Amino acid sequence: MQTIPFVDLVTQYQSIKSDVDDAMQRVLDDASFILGKTVDEFETQFAQFVGTKHCVGLSNGLEALRLALTVLEIGAGDEVIIPANTFIATALAVTAAGAKPVLVDCDATTFQIDPNLIKSAITPRTKAIMPVHLTGHPSDMDPILQIAQQYGLHVVEDAAQAQGTQYKQRECGSLAQIGCFSFYPGKNLGAFGDAGAVTTDDDRLAERIRRIRHYGQRVKYDHVEKGTNARLDTLQAAVLSVKLKHLRQWNQQRAEHATRYEELLSGVGDICTPICAPWATHIYHLYMIQTEERDALQKHLNANGVQTGIHYPIPIHLQVAYTDLGYKPGDFPVAERLAKRILSLPMYPELQDAQQDYVVEQIKAFFQ
Ligand SMILES: *Cc1c(COP(=O)(O)O)cnc(C)c1O
């Protein structure tokens, strides 16, 4: 029996080993482990990649989201609109900033926050909308930005799954006031540990996040606000700079695998393959199919060596951690239906045709 991993970080490391090892060795030789020129270089490169004036490297994606809200002066008594269908960190960032997440259901075809439902979630306390480019497909940003303008709201992009995703040929992370990225190892651009960043064109916001991540100091030991320690680790920056050079190609390979899955899975059982909107450049962080037989299919695949995932099995409003928000089952029917039907198949740039064929064979066997 073959084993097809859900992601394969070992093969990716092998493919760039000498460059990554050299880059890490340079940091070790300098013994310069906190900030410094390696971090500066990655920030410059990533800002260029996204097409923003600034990138500020941070310790992880959750901190990126939290600090984005903080520098927009969003906190106690404020509300932030987020999708019900997202990873928990989106909501945690809002509560960590002291504000209240207000949930909105998602679009059934793109899985992204449904712009048509945003207006009815706006109250006098609403300060921001935080769309999440979930799975690596962009949210429909134009109507979101239009609503934000109309109501005087900030927009913060959760681009944790969207390194290279484009909306109408424009890079995610450059579409609103602040873009927030995670470089968790399993993301399309992943570090060798925790890492994250914000991107923005706003000098003042960038400068303030830069200060807060480093104890709120203006210059050494001169602390002008109560900051924190949320710096991007220098060794991680070294790894990320090497990997960034390959990101476009890796995303392209993922898109090719997605096309191939779509062809091979067409007409198999009741499977729905993921939709890519005409305005989207999808980077397939996740390749998510839908079926009524999800649990049984996942069990069958697991028994036959195919690793899969569910992103995510419980929408935010049904998480025990967020019972205080007062939502109940049925409040976000699209997100709830998806949570029961979705299954993420193995997807990574290095996925071989033969491995993909095996995954599809096992899915076909299940439906026969
Ligand atoms: C990964 C992720 C985050 C959090 O990033 P970390 O680096 O793990 O803190 C936030 N939002 C979404 C949508 C994510 O997928």
The ligand as a Tripos MOL2 file, in Angstrom:
@<TRIPOS>MOLECULE
LIG
   15    15     1     0     0
SMALL
NO_CHARGES

@<TRIPOS>ATOM
      1 C1         -2.6970   29.8400    9.6100 C.3       1 LIG1
      2 C2         -3.7710   30.8390    9.7330 C.ar      1 LIG1
      3 C3         -3.7270   31.8780   10.6710 C.ar      1 LIG1
      4 C4         -2.7470   31.9470   11.7960 C.3       1 LIG1
      5 O1         -1.4270   31.8860   11.4890 O.3       1 LIG1
      6 P1         -0.3590   31.3820   12.5700 P.3       1 LIG1
      7 O2          0.9450   31.7330   11.9350 O.co2     1 LIG1
      8 O3         -0.5590   29.9230   12.7440 O.co2     1 LIG1
      9 O4         -0.5850   32.1460   13.8320 O.co2     1 LIG1
     10 C5         -4.7060   32.8500   10.6240 C.ar      1 LIG1
     11 N1         -5.6960   32.8050    9.7220 N.ar      1 LIG1
     12 C6         -5.8060   31.7980    8.8510 C.ar      1 LIG1
     13 C7         -6.9350   31.8040    7.8640 C.3       1 LIG1
     14 C8         -4.8540   30.7730    8.8190 C.ar      1 LIG1
     15 O5         -4.9880   29.7780    7.9430 O.3       1 LIG1
@<TRIPOS>BOND
     1     1     2 1
     2     2     3 ar
     3     2    14 ar
     4     3     4 1
     5     3    10 ar
     6     4     5 1
     7     5     6 1
     8     6     7 2
     9     6     8 1
    10     6     9 1
    11    10    11 ar
    12    11    12 ar
    13    12    13 1
    14    12    14 ar
    15    14    15 1
@<TRIPOS>SUBSTRUCTURE
     1 LIG1         1 GROUP 0 **** ****
